Amino acid sequence: MARIRFDLDERYNHAAGAIHGTSYFKMLDDAAFYAANSLVSDRFLLTTGFNLLFTRPMTGGTVTAEGRWVSGQRRVFVAEARLIDAEGEEAARGTGTFMKSRIPLSSLDGYRLPG
């Protein structure tokens, strides 16, 4: 499971005053990605598809994205995520498909072992 907290303010709003859908996608994709990538120790995963469902508008505050692995263990992984708004209500959910890339994790900043 992956859990990420985001602090949103009016900078993330669309013209009607609620959080823009691109922010929903970013938070859901990150949580699902980290849930799937927790099973992989050698390669970076790439998002190959993502479906999302908006269930409630958000206007800001602290949002928690929770992701969990659903299936896949070799090359393709499926993970789902949900957003919990500042009031503790679900605001969105999504399911992503992730594929192992040719990019070694050890070649990326933040993934290298200290040494």
PDB file as gemmi writes it, atoms N, CA and C in Angstrom:
CRYST1    1.000    1.000    1.000  90.00  90.00  90.00 P 1                      
ATOM      1  N   MET A   1       0.847  -1.184   0.000  1.00  0.00           N  
ATOM      2  CA  MET A   1       0.000   0.000   0.000  1.00  0.00           C  
ATOM      3  C   MET A   1       0.887   1.241   0.000  1.00  0.00           C  
ATOM      4  N   ALA A   2       0.434   2.248  -0.672  1.00  0.00           N  
ATOM      5  CA  ALA A   2       1.134   3.537  -0.694  1.00  0.00           C  
ATOM      6  C   ALA A   2       0.165   4.612  -0.210  1.00  0.00           C  
ATOM      7  N   ARG A   3       0.664   5.538   0.573  1.00  0.00           N  
ATOM      8  CA  ARG A   3      -0.164   6.649   1.066  1.00  0.00           C  
ATOM      9  C   ARG A   3       0.652   7.935   0.912  1.00  0.00           C  
ATOM     10  N   ILE A   4       0.064   8.912   0.223  1.00  0.00           N  
ATOM     11  CA  ILE A   4       0.734  10.189  -0.037  1.00  0.00           C  
ATOM     12  C   ILE A   4      -0.217  11.312   0.354  1.00  0.00           C  
ATOM     13  N   ARG A   5       0.297  12.326   1.020  1.00  0.00           N  
ATOM     14  CA  ARG A   5      -0.514  13.500   1.377  1.00  0.00           C  
ATOM     15  C   ARG A   5      -0.129  14.677   0.490  1.00  0.00           C  
ATOM     16  N   PHE A   6      -1.147  15.372   0.037  1.00  0.00           N  
ATOM     17  CA  PHE A   6      -0.967  16.560  -0.806  1.00  0.00           C  
ATOM     18  C   PHE A   6      -1.701  17.728  -0.155  1.00  0.00           C  
ATOM     19  N   ASP A   7      -1.102  18.907  -0.196  1.00  0.00           N  
ATOM     20  CA  ASP A   7      -1.755  20.123   0.279  1.00  0.00           C  
ATOM     21  C   ASP A   7      -2.128  20.955  -0.934  1.00  0.00           C  
ATOM     22  N   LEU A   8      -3.434  21.137  -1.141  1.00  0.00           N  
ATOM     23  CA  LEU A   8      -3.933  21.850  -2.309  1.00  0.00           C  
ATOM     24  C   LEU A   8      -4.531  23.187  -1.904  1.00  0.00           C  
ATOM     25  N   ASP A   9      -4.322  24.191  -2.750  1.00  0.00           N  
ATOM     26  CA  ASP A   9      -4.922  25.498  -2.536  1.00  0.00           C  
ATOM     27  C   ASP A   9      -5.465  26.006  -3.871  1.00  0.00           C  
ATOM     28  N   GLU A  10      -5.867  27.256  -3.921  1.00  0.00           N  
ATOM     29  CA  GLU A  10      -6.520  27.819  -5.112  1.00  0.00           C  
ATOM     30  C   GLU A  10      -5.647  27.783  -6.372  1.00  0.00           C  
ATOM     31  N   ARG A  11      -4.354  27.603  -6.237  1.00  0.00           N  
ATOM     32  CA  ARG A  11      -3.497  27.491  -7.423  1.00  0.00           C  
ATOM     33  C   ARG A  11      -3.861  26.281  -8.268  1.00  0.00           C  
ATOM     34  N   TYR A  12      -4.521  25.271  -7.679  1.00  0.00           N  
ATOM     35  CA  TYR A  12      -4.869  24.039  -8.374  1.00  0.00           C  
ATOM     36  C   TYR A  12      -6.311  24.041  -8.897  1.00  0.00           C  
ATOM     37  N   ASN A  13      -7.011  25.180  -8.753  1.00  0.00           N  
ATOM     38  CA  ASN A  13      -8.413  25.273  -9.143  1.00  0.00           C  
ATOM     39  C   ASN A  13      -8.587  25.555 -10.630  1.00  0.00           C  
ATOM     40  N   HIS A  14      -9.727  25.101 -11.169  1.00  0.00           N  
ATOM     41  CA  HIS A  14     -10.143  25.512 -12.506  1.00  0.00           C  
ATOM     42  C   HIS A  14     -10.991  26.772 -12.370  1.00  0.00           C  
ATOM     43  N   ALA A  15     -11.495  27.282 -13.481  1.00  0.00           N  
ATOM     44  CA  ALA A  15     -12.217  28.561 -13.494  1.00  0.00           C  
ATOM     45  C   ALA A  15     -13.463  28.575 -12.601  1.00  0.00           C  
ATOM     46  N   ALA A  16     -14.057  27.415 -12.352  1.00  0.00           N  
ATOM     47  CA  ALA A  16     -15.261  27.348 -11.518  1.00  0.00           C  
ATOM     48  C   ALA A  16     -14.944  27.224 -10.024  1.00  0.00           C  
ATOM     49  N   GLY A  17     -13.671  27.226  -9.645  1.00  0.00           N  
ATOM     50  CA  GLY A  17     -13.285  27.293  -8.247  1.00  0.00           C  
ATOM     51  C   GLY A  17     -13.058  25.976  -7.524  1.00  0.00           C  
ATOM     52  N   ALA A  18     -13.016  24.864  -8.243  1.00  0.00           N  
ATOM     53  CA  ALA A  18     -12.720  23.568  -7.609  1.00  0.00           C  
ATOM     54  C   ALA A  18     -11.398  23.044  -8.169  1.00  0.00           C  
ATOM     55  N   ILE A  19     -10.849  22.034  -7.522  1.00  0.00           N  
ATOM     56  CA  ILE A  19      -9.573  21.454  -7.955  1.00  0.00           C  
ATOM     57  C   ILE A  19      -9.732  20.870  -9.369  1.00  0.00           C  
ATOM     58  N   HIS A  20      -8.783  21.182 -10.232  1.00  0.00           N  
ATOM     59  CA  HIS A  20      -8.813  20.723 -11.621  1.00  0.00           C  
ATOM     60  C   HIS A  20      -8.557  19.212 -11.702  1.00  0.00           C  
ATOM     61  N   GLY A  21      -9.151  18.568 -12.674  1.00  0.00           N  
ATOM     62  CA  GLY A  21      -9.033  17.125 -12.852  1.00  0.00           C  
ATOM     63  C   GLY A  21      -7.615  16.641 -13.062  1.00  0.00           C  
ATOM     64  N   THR A  22      -6.747  17.488 -13.616  1.00  0.00           N  
ATOM     65  CA  THR A  22      -5.357  17.059 -13.798  1.00  0.00           C  
ATOM     66  C   THR A  22      -4.684  16.794 -12.458  1.00  0.00           C  
ATOM     67  N   SER A  23      -5.078  17.516 -11.426  1.00  0.00           N  
ATOM     68  CA  SER A  23      -4.527  17.272 -10.090  1.00  0.00           C  
ATOM     69  C   SER A  23      -5.045  15.955  -9.530  1.00  0.00           C  
ATOM     70  N   TYR A  24      -6.308  15.645  -9.775  1.00  0.00           N  
ATOM     71  CA  TYR A  24      -6.853  14.347  -9.353  1.00  0.00           C  
ATOM     72  C   TYR A  24      -6.028  13.231  -9.986  1.00  0.00           C  
ATOM     73  N   PHE A  25      -5.817  13.341 -11.315  1.00  0.00           N  
ATOM     74  CA  PHE A  25      -5.056  12.306 -12.010  1.00  0.00           C  
ATOM     75  C   PHE A  25      -3.654  12.158 -11.420  1.00  0.00           C  
ATOM     76  N   LYS A  26      -2.952  13.271 -11.224  1.00  0.00           N  
ATOM     77  CA  LYS A  26      -1.580  13.221 -10.715  1.00  0.00           C  
ATOM     78  C   LYS A  26      -1.515  12.498  -9.374  1.00  0.00           C  
ATOM     79  N   MET A  27      -2.431  12.822  -8.476  1.00  0.00           N  
ATOM     80  CA  MET A  27      -2.408  12.211  -7.146  1.00  0.00           C  
ATOM     81  C   MET A  27      -2.752  10.720  -7.206  1.00  0.00           C  
ATOM     82  N   LEU A  28      -3.773  10.373  -8.001  1.00  0.00           N  
ATOM     83  CA  LEU A  28      -4.154   8.967  -8.134  1.00  0.00           C  
ATOM     84  C   LEU A  28      -3.054   8.160  -8.801  1.00  0.00           C  
ATOM     85  N   ASP A  29      -2.472   8.704  -9.870  1.00  0.00           N  
ATOM     86  CA  ASP A  29      -1.407   8.009 -10.591  1.00  0.00           C  
ATOM     87  C   ASP A  29      -0.198   7.783  -9.691  1.00  0.00           C  
ATOM     88  N   ASP A  30       0.188   8.793  -8.923  1.00  0.00           N  
ATOM     89  CA  ASP A  30       1.332   8.640  -8.015  1.00  0.00           C  
ATOM     90  C   ASP A  30       1.094   7.523  -6.999  1.00  0.00           C  
ATOM     91  N   ALA A  31      -0.070   7.509  -6.373  1.00  0.00           N  
ATOM     92  CA  ALA A  31      -0.344   6.498  -5.344  1.00  0.00           C  
ATOM     93  C   ALA A  31      -0.392   5.093  -5.946  1.00  0.00           C  
ATOM     94  N   ALA A  32      -1.043   4.948  -7.096  1.00  0.00           N  
ATOM     95  CA  ALA A  32      -1.104   3.633  -7.740  1.00  0.00           C  
ATOM     96  C   ALA A  32       0.283   3.199  -8.205  1.00  0.00           C  
ATOM     97  N   PHE A  33       1.041   4.142  -8.787  1.00  0.00           N  
ATOM     98  CA  PHE A  33       2.404   3.842  -9.242  1.00  0.00           C  
ATOM     99  C   PHE A  33       3.265   3.311  -8.096  1.00  0.00           C  
ATOM    100  N   TYR A  34       3.288   4.014  -6.962  1.00  0.00           N  
ATOM    101  CA  TYR A  34       4.138   3.586  -5.852  1.00  0.00           C  
ATOM    102  C   TYR A  34       3.680   2.260  -5.258  1.00  0.00           C  
ATOM    103  N   ALA A  35       2.381   1.998  -5.270  1.00  0.00           N  
ATOM    104  CA  ALA A  35       1.902   0.700  -4.796  1.00  0.00           C  
ATOM    105  C   ALA A  35       2.421  -0.418  -5.704  1.00  0.00           C  
ATOM    106  N   ALA A  36       2.350  -0.211  -7.021  1.00  0.00           N  
ATOM    107  CA  ALA A  36       2.849  -1.226  -7.958  1.00  0.00           C  
ATOM    108  C   ALA A  36       4.368  -1.306  -7.919  1.00  0.00           C  
ATOM    109  N   ASN A  37       5.032  -0.153  -7.882  1.00  0.00           N  
ATOM    110  CA  ASN A  37       6.496  -0.137  -7.911  1.00  0.00           C  
ATOM    111  C   ASN A  37       7.110  -0.716  -6.639  1.00  0.00           C  
ATOM    112  N   SER A  38       6.306  -0.843  -5.566  1.00  0.00           N  
ATOM    113  CA  SER A  38       6.828  -1.458  -4.339  1.00  0.00           C  
ATOM    114  C   SER A  38       7.132  -2.940  -4.540  1.00  0.00           C  
ATOM    115  N   LEU A  39       6.624  -3.519  -5.628  1.00  0.00           N  
ATOM    116  CA  LEU A  39       6.867  -4.932  -5.930  1.00  0.00           C  
ATOM    117  C   LEU A  39       8.046  -5.138  -6.872  1.00  0.00           C  
ATOM    118  N   VAL A  40       8.616  -4.039  -7.347  1.00  0.00           N  
ATOM    119  CA  VAL A  40       9.673  -4.114  -8.371  1.00  0.00           C  
ATOM    120  C   VAL A  40      10.948  -3.506  -7.805  1.00  0.00           C  
ATOM    121  N   SER A  41      12.055  -4.224  -7.910  1.00  0.00           N  
ATOM    122  CA  SER A  41      13.310  -3.715  -7.348  1.00  0.00           C  
ATOM    123  C   SER A  41      14.352  -3.389  -8.408  1.00  0.00           C  
ATOM    124  N   ASP A  42      14.064  -3.701  -9.664  1.00  0.00           N  
ATOM    125  CA  ASP A  42      15.103  -3.513 -10.674  1.00  0.00           C  
ATOM    126  C   ASP A  42      14.771  -2.501 -11.764  1.00  0.00           C  
ATOM    127  N   ARG A  43      13.516  -2.286 -12.099  1.00  0.00           N  
ATOM    128  CA  ARG A  43      13.139  -1.439 -13.235  1.00  0.00           C  
ATOM    129  C   ARG A  43      12.100  -0.406 -12.844  1.00  0.00           C  
ATOM    130  N   PHE A  44      12.140   0.716 -13.546  1.00  0.00           N  
ATOM    131  CA  PHE A  44      11.149   1.783 -13.384  1.00  0.00           C  
ATOM    132  C   PHE A  44       9.863   1.359 -14.083  1.00  0.00           C  
ATOM    133  N   LEU A  45       8.716   1.639 -13.487  1.00  0.00           N  
ATOM    134  CA  LEU A  45       7.436   1.343 -14.116  1.00  0.00           C  
ATOM    135  C   LEU A  45       6.908   2.569 -14.849  1.00  0.00           C  
ATOM    136  N   LEU A  46       6.267   2.324 -15.978  1.00  0.00           N  
ATOM    137  CA  LEU A  46       5.641   3.377 -16.767  1.00  0.00           C  
ATOM    138  C   LEU A  46       4.133   3.186 -16.749  1.00  0.00           C  
ATOM    139  N   THR A  47       3.381   4.276 -16.627  1.00  0.00           N  
ATOM    140  CA  THR A  47       1.927   4.205 -16.708  1.00  0.00           C  
ATOM    141  C   THR A  47       1.541   3.987 -18.160  1.00  0.00           C  
ATOM    142  N   THR A  48       0.801   2.919 -18.431  1.00  0.00           N  
ATOM    143  CA  THR A  48       0.366   2.647 -19.802  1.00  0.00           C  
ATOM    144  C   THR A  48      -1.121   2.923 -20.001  1.00  0.00           C  
ATOM    145  N   GLY A  49      -1.851   3.060 -18.912  1.00  0.00           N  
ATOM    146  CA  GLY A  49      -3.270   3.390 -18.994  1.00  0.00           C  
ATOM    147  C   GLY A  49      -3.780   3.753 -17.621  1.00  0.00           C  
ATOM    148  N   PHE A  50      -4.791   4.607 -17.590  1.00  0.00           N  
ATOM    149  CA  PHE A  50      -5.361   4.980 -16.294  1.00  0.00           C  
ATOM    150  C   PHE A  50      -6.813   5.394 -16.497  1.00  0.00           C  
ATOM    151  N   ASN A  51      -7.695   4.814 -15.699  1.00  0.00           N  
ATOM    152  CA  ASN A  51      -9.113   5.194 -15.701  1.00  0.00           C  
ATOM    153  C   ASN A  51      -9.432   5.832 -14.363  1.00  0.00           C  
ATOM    154  N   LEU A  52     -10.162   6.950 -14.394  1.00  0.00           N  
ATOM    155  CA  LEU A  52     -10.509   7.558 -13.126  1.00  0.00           C  
ATOM    156  C   LEU A  52     -11.970   7.950 -13.083  1.00  0.00           C  
ATOM    157  N   LEU A  53     -12.487   7.996 -11.876  1.00  0.00           N  
ATOM    158  CA  LEU A  53     -13.866   8.343 -11.613  1.00  0.00           C  
ATOM    159  C   LEU A  53     -13.872   9.461 -10.581  1.00  0.00           C  
ATOM    160  N   PHE A  54     -14.447  10.594 -10.969  1.00  0.00           N  
ATOM    161  CA  PHE A  54     -14.594  11.710 -10.035  1.00  0.00           C  
ATOM    162  C   PHE A  54     -15.885  11.488  -9.260  1.00  0.00           C  
ATOM    163  N   THR A  55     -15.810  11.467  -7.929  1.00  0.00           N  
ATOM    164  CA  THR A  55     -17.010  11.227  -7.134  1.00  0.00           C  
ATOM    165  C   THR A  55     -17.432  12.426  -6.302  1.00  0.00           C  
ATOM    166  N   ARG A  56     -16.538  13.421  -6.169  1.00  0.00           N  
ATOM    167  CA  ARG A  56     -16.866  14.578  -5.339  1.00  0.00           C  
ATOM    168  C   ARG A  56     -15.891  15.704  -5.681  1.00  0.00           C  
ATOM    169  N   PRO A  57     -16.383  16.940  -5.848  1.00  0.00           N  
ATOM    170  CA  PRO A  57     -15.452  18.043  -6.099  1.00  0.00           C  
ATOM    171  C   PRO A  57     -14.691  18.407  -4.826  1.00  0.00           C  
ATOM    172  N   MET A  58     -13.463  18.860  -5.014  1.00  0.00           N  
ATOM    173  CA  MET A  58     -12.650  19.327  -3.886  1.00  0.00           C  
ATOM    174  C   MET A  58     -12.294  20.793  -4.131  1.00  0.00           C  
ATOM    175  N   THR A  59     -12.175  21.550  -3.052  1.00  0.00           N  
ATOM    176  CA  THR A  59     -11.792  22.956  -3.171  1.00  0.00           C  
ATOM    177  C   THR A  59     -10.449  23.256  -2.524  1.00  0.00           C  
ATOM    178  N   GLY A  60      -9.811  22.265  -1.938  1.00  0.00           N  
ATOM    179  CA  GLY A  60      -8.495  22.471  -1.349  1.00  0.00           C  
ATOM    180  C   GLY A  60      -8.355  21.750  -0.025  1.00  0.00           C  
ATOM    181  N   GLY A  61      -7.244  22.022   0.638  1.00  0.00           N  
ATOM    182  CA  GLY A  61      -6.958  21.369   1.905  1.00  0.00           C  
ATOM    183  C   GLY A  61      -6.028  20.181   1.717  1.00  0.00           C  
ATOM    184  N   THR A  62      -5.914  19.390   2.755  1.00  0.00           N  
ATOM    185  CA  THR A  62      -5.057  18.205   2.706  1.00  0.00           C  
ATOM    186  C   THR A  62      -5.828  17.044   2.098  1.00  0.00           C  
ATOM    187  N   VAL A  63      -5.238  16.451   1.080  1.00  0.00           N  
ATOM    188  CA  VAL A  63      -5.842  15.314   0.381  1.00  0.00           C  
ATOM    189  C   VAL A  63      -4.892  14.130   0.543  1.00  0.00           C  
ATOM    190  N   THR A  64      -5.441  12.969   0.843  1.00  0.00           N  
ATOM    191  CA  THR A  64      -4.646  11.753   0.973  1.00  0.00           C  
ATOM    192  C   THR A  64      -4.954  10.837  -0.206  1.00  0.00           C  
ATOM    193  N   ALA A  65      -3.898  10.409  -0.883  1.00  0.00           N  
ATOM    194  CA  ALA A  65      -4.027   9.436  -1.969  1.00  0.00           C  
ATOM    195  C   ALA A  65      -3.543   8.099  -1.442  1.00  0.00           C  
ATOM    196  N   GLU A  66      -4.389   7.086  -1.558  1.00  0.00           N  
ATOM    197  CA  GLU A  66      -4.049   5.747  -1.097  1.00  0.00           C  
ATOM    198  C   GLU A  66      -4.044   4.813  -2.298  1.00  0.00           C  
ATOM    199  N   GLY A  67      -2.946   4.093  -2.486  1.00  0.00           N  
ATOM    200  CA  GLY A  67      -2.843   3.165  -3.602  1.00  0.00           C  
ATOM    201  C   GLY A  67      -2.572   1.761  -3.123  1.00  0.00           C  
ATOM    202  N   ARG A  68      -3.062   0.785  -3.902  1.00  0.00           N  
ATOM    203  CA  ARG A  68      -2.792  -0.613  -3.559  1.00  0.00           C  
ATOM    204  C   ARG A  68      -2.653  -1.425  -4.836  1.00  0.00           C  
ATOM    205  N   TRP A  69      -1.754  -2.390  -4.793  1.00  0.00           N  
ATOM    206  CA  TRP A  69      -1.533  -3.313  -5.893  1.00  0.00           C  
ATOM    207  C   TRP A  69      -2.746  -4.220  -6.016  1.00  0.00           C  
ATOM    208  N   VAL A  70      -3.148  -4.505  -7.265  1.00  0.00           N  
ATOM    209  CA  VAL A  70      -4.282  -5.386  -7.518  1.00  0.00           C  
ATOM    210  C   VAL A  70      -3.826  -6.697  -8.144  1.00  0.00           C  
ATOM    211  N   SER A  71      -3.006  -6.614  -9.209  1.00  0.00           N  
ATOM    212  CA  SER A  71      -2.564  -7.840  -9.873  1.00  0.00           C  
ATOM    213  C   SER A  71      -1.310  -7.590 -10.698  1.00  0.00           C  
ATOM    214  N   GLY A  72      -0.696  -8.681 -11.136  1.00  0.00           N  
ATOM    215  CA  GLY A  72       0.514  -8.612 -11.952  1.00  0.00           C  
ATOM    216  C   GLY A  72       1.759  -8.737 -11.100  1.00  0.00           C  
ATOM    217  N   GLN A  73       2.747  -9.496 -11.616  1.00  0.00           N  
ATOM    218  CA  GLN A  73       3.986  -9.647 -10.869  1.00  0.00           C  
ATOM    219  C   GLN A  73       5.204  -9.764 -11.762  1.00  0.00           C  
ATOM    220  N   ARG A  74       5.024  -9.758 -13.056  1.00  0.00           N  
ATOM    221  CA  ARG A  74       6.182  -9.918 -13.940  1.00  0.00           C  
ATOM    222  C   ARG A  74       6.483  -8.653 -14.705  1.00  0.00           C  
ATOM    223  N   ARG A  75       5.681  -8.342 -15.708  1.00  0.00           N  
ATOM    224  CA  ARG A  75       5.970  -7.182 -16.552  1.00  0.00           C  
ATOM    225  C   ARG A  75       4.886  -6.117 -16.469  1.00  0.00           C  
ATOM    226  N   VAL A  76       3.628  -6.533 -16.353  1.00  0.00           N  
ATOM    227  CA  VAL A  76       2.500  -5.602 -16.297  1.00  0.00           C  
ATOM    228  C   VAL A  76       1.841  -5.719 -14.926  1.00  0.00           C  
ATOM    229  N   PHE A  77       1.549  -4.566 -14.343  1.00  0.00           N  
ATOM    230  CA  PHE A  77       0.956  -4.487 -13.009  1.00  0.00           C  
ATOM    231  C   PHE A  77      -0.312  -3.646 -13.070  1.00  0.00           C  
ATOM    232  N   VAL A  78      -1.282  -3.988 -12.252  1.00  0.00           N  
ATOM    233  CA  VAL A  78      -2.496  -3.198 -12.112  1.00  0.00           C  
ATOM    234  C   VAL A  78      -2.574  -2.750 -10.658  1.00  0.00           C  
ATOM    235  N   ALA A  79      -2.853  -1.466 -10.473  1.00  0.00           N  
ATOM    236  CA  ALA A  79      -2.992  -0.929  -9.120  1.00  0.00           C  
ATOM    237  C   ALA A  79      -4.155   0.058  -9.120  1.00  0.00           C  
ATOM    238  N   GLU A  80      -4.761   0.211  -7.966  1.00  0.00           N  
ATOM    239  CA  GLU A  80      -5.861   1.161  -7.852  1.00  0.00           C  
ATOM    240  C   GLU A  80      -5.532   2.172  -6.758  1.00  0.00           C  
ATOM    241  N   ALA A  81      -6.222   3.306  -6.831  1.00  0.00           N  
ATOM    242  CA  ALA A  81      -5.990   4.360  -5.844  1.00  0.00           C  
ATOM    243  C   ALA A  81      -7.296   5.097  -5.582  1.00  0.00           C  
ATOM    244  N   ARG A  82      -7.330   5.771  -4.455  1.00  0.00           N  
ATOM    245  CA  ARG A  82      -8.470   6.621  -4.142  1.00  0.00           C  
ATOM    246  C   ARG A  82      -7.975   7.879  -3.457  1.00  0.00           C  
ATOM    247  N   LEU A  83      -8.753   8.948  -3.583  1.00  0.00           N  
ATOM    248  CA  LEU A  83      -8.441  10.215  -2.927  1.00  0.00           C  
ATOM    249  C   LEU A  83      -9.422  10.442  -1.798  1.00  0.00           C  
ATOM    250  N   ILE A  84      -8.893  10.811  -0.637  1.00  0.00           N  
ATOM    251  CA  ILE A  84      -9.704  11.144   0.523  1.00  0.00           C  
ATOM    252  C   ILE A  84      -9.517  12.634   0.784  1.00  0.00           C  
ATOM    253  N   ASP A  85     -10.611  13.398   0.767  1.00  0.00           N  
ATOM    254  CA  ASP A  85     -10.501  14.853   0.911  1.00  0.00           C  
ATOM    255  C   ASP A  85     -10.319  15.259   2.375  1.00  0.00           C  
ATOM    256  N   ALA A  86     -10.218  16.560   2.605  1.00  0.00           N  
ATOM    257  CA  ALA A  86      -9.953  17.092   3.941  1.00  0.00           C  
ATOM    258  C   ALA A  86     -11.054  16.744   4.941  1.00  0.00           C  
ATOM    259  N   GLU A  87     -12.273  16.460   4.458  1.00  0.00           N  
ATOM    260  CA  GLU A  87     -13.382  16.085   5.340  1.00  0.00           C  
ATOM    261  C   GLU A  87     -13.447  14.574   5.574  1.00  0.00           C  
ATOM    262  N   GLY A  88     -12.519  13.811   4.983  1.00  0.00           N  
ATOM    263  CA  GLY A  88     -12.508  12.372   5.157  1.00  0.00           C  
ATOM    264  C   GLY A  88     -13.392  11.620   4.181  1.00  0.00           C  
ATOM    265  N   GLU A  89     -13.900  12.315   3.159  1.00  0.00           N  
ATOM    266  CA  GLU A  89     -14.771  11.694   2.156  1.00  0.00           C  
ATOM    267  C   GLU A  89     -13.975  11.315   0.914  1.00  0.00           C  
ATOM    268  N   GLU A  90     -14.373  10.232   0.267  1.00  0.00           N  
ATOM    269  CA  GLU A  90     -13.736   9.858  -0.993  1.00  0.00           C  
ATOM    270  C   GLU A  90     -14.137  10.862  -2.074  1.00  0.00           C  
ATOM    271  N   ALA A  91     -13.137  11.364  -2.796  1.00  0.00           N  
ATOM    272  CA  ALA A  91     -13.376  12.349  -3.854  1.00  0.00           C  
ATOM    273  C   ALA A  91     -13.154  11.772  -5.245  1.00  0.00           C  
ATOM    274  N   ALA A  92     -12.385  10.700  -5.341  1.00  0.00           N  
ATOM    275  CA  ALA A  92     -12.115  10.078  -6.640  1.00  0.00           C  
ATOM    276  C   ALA A  92     -11.480   8.723  -6.422  1.00  0.00           C  
ATOM    277  N   ARG A  93     -11.540   7.912  -7.475  1.00  0.00           N  
ATOM    278  CA  ARG A  93     -10.824   6.637  -7.466  1.00  0.00           C  
ATOM    279  C   ARG A  93     -10.385   6.338  -8.874  1.00  0.00           C  
ATOM    280  N   GLY A  94      -9.360   5.510  -8.996  1.00  0.00           N  
ATOM    281  CA  GLY A  94      -8.865   5.182 -10.320  1.00  0.00           C  
ATOM    282  C   GLY A  94      -8.097   3.876 -10.318  1.00  0.00           C  
ATOM    283  N   THR A  95      -7.932   3.335 -11.522  1.00  0.00           N  
ATOM    284  CA  THR A  95      -7.183   2.109 -11.723  1.00  0.00           C  
ATOM    285  C   THR A  95      -6.171   2.340 -12.825  1.00  0.00           C  
ATOM    286  N   GLY A  96      -4.924   1.970 -12.549  1.00  0.00           N  
ATOM    287  CA  GLY A  96      -3.858   2.161 -13.525  1.00  0.00           C  
ATOM    288  C   GLY A  96      -3.203   0.858 -13.926  1.00  0.00           C  
ATOM    289  N   THR A  97      -2.675   0.863 -15.139  1.00  0.00           N  
ATOM    290  CA  THR A  97      -1.879  -0.248 -15.647  1.00  0.00           C  
ATOM    291  C   THR A  97      -0.463   0.264 -15.820  1.00  0.00           C  
ATOM    292  N   PHE A  98       0.504  -0.475 -15.316  1.00  0.00           N  
ATOM    293  CA  PHE A  98       1.901  -0.067 -15.312  1.00  0.00           C  
ATOM    294  C   PHE A  98       2.752  -1.183 -15.899  1.00  0.00           C  
ATOM    295  N   MET A  99       3.738  -0.811 -16.686  1.00  0.00           N  
ATOM    296  CA  MET A  99       4.585  -1.798 -17.341  1.00  0.00           C  
ATOM    297  C   MET A  99       6.045  -1.533 -16.987  1.00  0.00           C  
ATOM    298  N   LYS A 100       6.796  -2.608 -16.795  1.00  0.00           N  
ATOM    299  CA  LYS A 100       8.231  -2.465 -16.550  1.00  0.00           C  
ATOM    300  C   LYS A 100       8.888  -1.844 -17.771  1.00  0.00           C  
ATOM    301  N   SER A 101       9.745  -0.865 -17.523  1.00  0.00           N  
ATOM    302  CA  SER A 101      10.499  -0.243 -18.602  1.00  0.00           C  
ATOM    303  C   SER A 101      11.885  -0.878 -18.691  1.00  0.00           C  
ATOM    304  N   ARG A 102      12.682  -0.368 -19.594  1.00  0.00           N  
ATOM    305  CA  ARG A 102      14.070  -0.813 -19.694  1.00  0.00           C  
ATOM    306  C   ARG A 102      14.987   0.034 -18.819  1.00  0.00           C  
ATOM    307  N   ILE A 103      14.422   0.990 -18.095  1.00  0.00           N  
ATOM    308  CA  ILE A 103      15.200   1.929 -17.286  1.00  0.00           C  
ATOM    309  C   ILE A 103      15.505   1.294 -15.934  1.00  0.00           C  
ATOM    310  N   PRO A 104      16.781   1.042 -15.625  1.00  0.00           N  
ATOM    311  CA  PRO A 104      17.128   0.489 -14.317  1.00  0.00           C  
ATOM    312  C   PRO A 104      16.843   1.503 -13.204  1.00  0.00           C  
ATOM    313  N   LEU A 105      16.233   1.059 -12.128  1.00  0.00           N  
ATOM    314  CA  LEU A 105      15.990   1.957 -11.000  1.00  0.00           C  
ATOM    315  C   LEU A 105      17.300   2.548 -10.487  1.00  0.00           C  
ATOM    316  N   SER A 106      18.360   1.765 -10.516  1.00  0.00           N  
ATOM    317  CA  SER A 106      19.649   2.224  -9.982  1.00  0.00           C  
ATOM    318  C   SER A 106      20.222   3.400 -10.773  1.00  0.00           C  
ATOM    319  N   SER A 107      19.664   3.696 -11.954  1.00  0.00           N  
ATOM    320  CA  SER A 107      20.163   4.818 -12.757  1.00  0.00           C  
ATOM    321  C   SER A 107      19.433   6.120 -12.447  1.00  0.00           C  
ATOM    322  N   LEU A 108      18.428   6.087 -11.581  1.00  0.00           N  
ATOM    323  CA  LEU A 108      17.589   7.256 -11.327  1.00  0.00           C  
ATOM    324  C   LEU A 108      17.834   7.847  -9.950  1.00  0.00           C  
ATOM    325  N   ASP A 109      17.908   9.194  -9.894  1.00  0.00           N  
ATOM    326  CA  ASP A 109      18.021   9.869  -8.607  1.00  0.00           C  
ATOM    327  C   ASP A 109      16.849   9.471  -7.723  1.00  0.00           C  
ATOM    328  N   GLY A 110      17.099   9.261  -6.458  1.00  0.00           N  
ATOM    329  CA  GLY A 110      16.081   8.877  -5.518  1.00  0.00           C  
ATOM    330  C   GLY A 110      15.884   7.369  -5.408  1.00  0.00           C  
ATOM    331  N   TYR A 111      16.458   6.621  -6.335  1.00  0.00           N  
ATOM    332  CA  TYR A 111      16.337   5.163  -6.305  1.00  0.00           C  
ATOM    333  C   TYR A 111      17.675   4.482  -6.087  1.00  0.00           C  
ATOM    334  N   ARG A 112      18.768   5.241  -6.208  1.00  0.00           N  
ATOM    335  CA  ARG A 112      20.093   4.665  -6.021  1.00  0.00           C  
ATOM    336  C   ARG A 112      20.330   4.319  -4.568  1.00  0.00           C  
ATOM    337  N   LEU A 113      21.028   3.238  -4.336  1.00  0.00           N  
ATOM    338  CA  LEU A 113      21.407   2.883  -2.964  1.00  0.00           C  
ATOM    339  C   LEU A 113      22.523   3.816  -2.519  1.00  0.00           C  
ATOM    340  N   PRO A 114      22.519   4.241  -1.252  1.00  0.00           N  
ATOM    341  CA  PRO A 114      23.616   5.079  -0.760  1.00  0.00           C  
ATOM    342  C   PRO A 114      24.934   4.353  -0.877  1.00  0.00           C  
ATOM    343  N   GLY A 115      25.957   5.098  -1.214  1.00  0.00           N  
ATOM    344  CA  GLY A 115      27.214   4.393  -1.314  1.00  0.00           C  
ATOM    345  C   GLY A 115      28.279   5.302  -1.668  1.00  0.00           C  
TER     346      GLY A 115                                                      
END                                                                             
